[in-house]
Structures are given as structure tokens and as C-alpha cells.
């Protein structure tokens, strides 16, 4: 019997309501089913994030792997699609997949060595940039969510969102973020995006690959939409411009388009915070302000 961590149960209840509670209730039985179906043996204590239970396992041939059990939703449905395309080139390798539940069997990486272990924040940013350069080099499969659709939906919410923001300076910033997105929304791109490549989603591999990306929430779109997590990790306001320039250099991006899509990510986060009734995140707003200023001075 698998014990479901209380923190995972709480996050599923909070973010997914009845569907999350049903997922948690079914987890012990689902885990037992896949352990038997895929001939797996437990090989350590369970791990978890906000959304998934991850079990270290051994396969029938004694090779190590992890069993990832998660709720099937709009975000998780794209994960196996993207992992198949990347085929281990910069991203964790997919070994097996159950489409009905979005249960995944993945190669086992070193979960004790996240990118957070790299003390030099500039080197960590360059690791992210190099990974994104590889991951976004390929076109996205047609079945993935499209950035153009997401951006259009965001822009529709802007008039409502502005009425919820009491601070005039914050309102102007979000208006400028929306204006930047309007300039690029007609050409949203078609590359395969990770969308959530922050330090804790990069693990060390025991092989020559070095650092490997995990847990994508993939989209089809412009690689500039993938920059914001690395701009905000270990937040240092005076490093924002260096990080942005370094990442766009490594990835070979047009800086004006990348800046516009990064402001789009600030807009996206702000809309989520307003919808959830949470205060606007100061770090993200500061990234937006600094990118907005740089955008204006570069013109």
C-alpha cells in the first residue's frame, strides 16, 4: 500500500477540487495496478511535487526508473507527447505511458542534485539557456496547446483584470504587457516549448548528458515565452538584463520578440494571481518593469 503524502493531498484539494480529491483517493490502487502491470518493484520512499506522486522503482531487468502518477488534465496531457519528440535529448526519457491516466514510466535521474545546487546563478541561467536551445529547436506536434490561442484568451481578460488592480503603476505595467503581446500575437511561433523550466525542474544525470529537464507543460509557440522562470529564479533585480541578454544570445532569439513574449508571461502570471485572489507577485512585476524599460530604450 502506498501512503499518499499529506502535502500532495492538500495541493490537489486546493487546486483541483473534486477532481483532485478523486485522484488522491484512487492513487494507492492506481500505484499498485501499474507496479503489477509494468512489472515494477519499489526502490525507495515516494517523492512528490505540487501535482504528482513519483515512486522510485526497479524494472524487471533491475534497471532503475521512476513511476509518475498524476491527474490527467490540459497541462499533463502534453507531457508524454513532448517527451517522445525530445527522445532523451535534453529531457528525461519516457519509457512507458498510459494514455487513459497519463501515468508515466521515466528514466531515473539524480533527484538529490537539482540545478539549485549550482551556486553561481549566472552558470545556472546558462544551463537553462542551453537546455532551452535544444528543446525548442524542434517543431511542436500538432496536438499540443497553441500559444496563439492562450495569448488571445489572455488579451480578452485584460480589461476585466485592469479593473481589479488598484495601483496605477501596476495597471500601466499590465497595460504595457498586453500591448507588447498584441504586437506579436499574430505570429505566435511553432516550436516545442517546455513552459516551466525553472531550477527545480532540472536534474543531474549520471550519464554524459549532464543536466536534464523534467516535468514539461508543453506548448507550441515562440521560445521567448520560455524565458521568465530563469529570469526569476534566485531573484536579483540587477541581474535581469544580463540573464535576458545571455539567454537570448545562447538561444539565438530576436530580442524584441523575446521581450514581448516575456512580458506576456508576466501578464499570464498576473491574470492567474487576480483570478485566485492572491496579491500580485512583486518579483514578476519588477521583471516586467525592467524589461519594459529596456524595450523602450532599445527602440
N, C-alpha and C positions, 0 to 999 in steps of 0.2 A: 504493500500500500504506500502510495506517495503522499507525503504531507505537503499541502499547499501553503507556501509562506503567507503569513498574515498581511505583509505589505503588498503582495501581489493581489490578494483578495480585495484589499481596501482600494487599490488603484482601479481595479476592474469595476468595483461597485461605483466608484466616483465618476469614472469617465464613460462607462458603457451601460450603466443602469441594469435593467433586467437582463439584457443580453450578456453583460459581464458576470452577473450572478449565476446565470445558467452555465456559462463557460467554466466558472470556478467549480460549480457542483459536479460537472462532468469530468473535470481534469483527472482525478485518480483513476477512473475507469478508462479514460482515453489513453493515459500513460501506459497502463497495464496492457491494453489492446495493442499498442504499437510496439511495446517491448517484445511481446509474443510474435506479432505479425512479421516484424523485421529481424527477429532472432537476435535481440539485443540483451545485454546484461548491464545492470547499473554498475558504475565505476566511480562513485563519489557522491557527495551531497548535492542536492539540487541548487541551481542558481536561478536568478530571475532579474528582470528589469521591470519597467512600468507595465509592460503588456504581455510578456511571455514567460513561461517556465522552461528552463533549459536543464536537461539531465545529461551529465557525462555518462557515456555508455561505451561498451566494447561490442564490436560486431562479431559475427560467427567466426570470422578468421582472426579474432583477437585484436584487430586494428581499432584504434580509438576514434570516437566520433562524439557528437552531441545530438540529442533529440530535442527539437524546439517545438513546443506546443503553444499555440496562440489562437486568438479569436480571429476567425475569417471575417475581414472587413475590407473596405475600399483600399486601405493602405497595405495591409498584409498580402492581399491577393496578388499584387505585382511582384512580391519578393522572389518567389521561385522563377518567375519569368525572367527577371533581370539576372539572377544568379546563373541561369542556364546560358544566357548570352555571354556573360563575362567568363564563364567556364574556368574559374580559378585564377584568372589574370587580374590580380589586384583585389579581388573579392573572395570571400570564403567559398569553398567549393560545395556545391549541392550534390549529395549522394543519393537521396531519395525524397519523394514528395507525394503527399496525399492531397489531391485537389479538393476533396469534399470538406476537409477540416483545416487545410493549409498547415498541416503538420510537416515539419522538415527534418531530414537527417542530414547533418552538416559535418564537414571535416572539423576536427578538434584543433583549436588554436590555443595559445597560452593566455588564458583569461587572467593570469596574475600580472601580465605585462601589457597594460593599456598604453596608449600614446601619452597619457597623463604622466607616465614615468619619465618622459624626456624633459629635463629641467629647462633647457634652452627653448623658450617659446618660439623664437624665430625658426629654429630647426623643426619644431613640431608643425608649424604652419607650412613649411616646405614639404614635409612628409604628406600632409593633406593635399597640397597642390599637386604633387607628383602622382598621388593616387587618383585624384580627380582628372588629371590629364589622361590617364589610362582609361578610367571608367567612362568618361564622356566622349571618348574617341569613336565610339560605335553608335550607329543609329538605333533608336528605340523601337522595340516591337510595336506593331500597330495596336495591340490590345491594351496598352498601358494608358493611364490617365494622361491628358494633354495639358501642358502649361497654358496654352492659349485659352482653354476652357476655364481653368482655375483663375487666370488673370481677369478674364471678362466677368466672372462671378464676383471677384473682389471689387472691381470697379463699380459694379451695381450697388454694392453695400456702402460705398464711401459716403454718399450724402447722409444716410442714416448714422453712420459711425461718427461723422464730424459733429453731429448734434449731441453726442454723448461725451465729447471731450471738452471739459470746462476751461482748460488752459489755452489761451490764444496762441502761444508759441507752439505748443504741441499740435494744435489744429492746423497751423500753417505748415508744419513739417509733414503731416499726413497728407495735406492737400498737395504738397510738392512731390511726395512719394507717388501719389496717384497720377499726377501729371507726367512723371517720368515713365510710369508703366504705360500710359496712353501712347507715348511716343514709340514704344517697341511692341505693343500687344499684337499688331498685325503680322509680326514676324517672330513668333514665339520659339522657333527652333525645333529640332527633331532629334537631338542627342539623348542618350540614355543617362539620366540623372540619378544620383544616389539620394539626394534631397536632405539627408540627415547626417552628414559626415562630420561629426564632432569627435573630440579626443577619445571619448569612451566607446566610440564605435570603430576604433582602430586597434587591433590586437597584433601582438607579435606572433610570427610563425616560426616553427622550428626549422623551416627549410630556407632555401636561399632567397625566397621572396622577400623576407624581412617583415614589413608592415602590411597588414591585410585589413580591408574594410569589411564590416559586418552590418547586419540589420538595415538594409536599404529600404526606403519608402519610395520606390522609383516613379519617375515621371518622364515623359517625353518633352524636351524643351531646350532652352538655351543654357549652356553651362554657367553663365553668370548667376543663375538662380541658385547655384550650389555653394556660393562663397560665404554666406553670412555666418554659419556655425563657427567656422575657423576665425572669422573676424572677431567673434565674441568670446571664444574660449580664453580663459585667463585674461579677462578684460583689462586692457591697458589703453586708455584713450589715445595716448601719443603714439601708439603702435598701429593704429587703424590704417593710416595711409601706407605705411611700409608693408603691412600684410596685404592690403589690397593690390598694391603695385607688384609685389613679389608673386602673388598667386596668378594675377593676370599675365605676368611675364611667363611663368612656367607653363601655364595652360594655353598661351598664345591667343588670348582673348582681346577683342576690341574693348577698350576700357570704358567708352561711353555706354555701350550696350551693357557691359557687366555692371557698371554703376547703376544704370536704370533698373536692372533686374535685382540687384542687391537692395535697392530702395523698395522694390516690390516685396522682398522678403520682410522688410521692416513693416510694410503695410500689412502683410499677411499676419504677422505676429500680433500687431496691434488690433486687428479685427478679432482675432481669437480672444485676446485679453478682454476686449469690450463685451463680446458675446458671453464670456464666462463670468463677467462681473469682477474681474481682477484689475488691480492698478496697472497702469501702463509701465512696462519694464524700462527703467532708466538707461540701462546699458544699451539696449537696442535702439532707443531713441537717440542716444549720443552717437552711435554708429551712423544713423541716418543723418544727423546734423552735419557730421564731418564729411560724409560722402556727398551730401548736398552742396556744401561749401566748395569742396574740391571740384565738383561738377561745374559749378558756376564759374570758378576761376580758370578752368581749363578751356572755356569757350571764348 
